[in-house]
Amino acid sequence: MDTPVLAQALIASPVTGSVEPALAALPPSLAALAVRGCPRSYRKGTLLLEEGAQGDSIYLVLSGRLRAFGCDARGREITYGSYGPGDYVGEMSLDGGPRSASVITEDASRCVMLSRESVLAHIAQHPEFALDLLTRVIRRARAATLSTKQLALNDVYGRLKALLESTPDERLTHQAMARRLGCSREMVSKLIKDLEQGQYLARNGAGRYTLLRPLPGRW
């Protein structure tokens, strides 16, 4: 039995015994990784990982969406990233250090929880996965560097402009934007309203913003 078929046979619904529909869409390497873990379902708003806590497990997303974020001493949040099917989170703790961010479910989600030992065993059998893991870590480190640079050098509008231009198909509430930009929801709402009145963007029925024309460099 080849890897994808074996993965589908092993990861099935504990209630119906049917194959996880999302598993068939995973690349073979991730499907092989998934069989080493424990599939679990989570309600919206479930905290999977807590910043600063010790842990050696990662979560592979089968369905739903997760959000990685950090908090300051006053409880203000900033979002580091949003992750969907085929993504995994928690890999930064594989070195044995504390969690670098908290992760919460934004929708009802189904994930496979994998231990550090399971991931290392998978890498031993599938060395190419190490490159995938390294690539994702580098990509997220670059995103974090860019985010820090934007926070330091751009005003709120500049950061909002970059967010709108880089996530044209993502549904974002004003509060979600504020968390990513490190500012208040009221500031985001004001800027969005001004841009809508200036006919630079419009919100469609699905809650996504469409750029009607290039956003100005400054506001």
Disulfide bonds with the S-S distance in Angstrom:
none
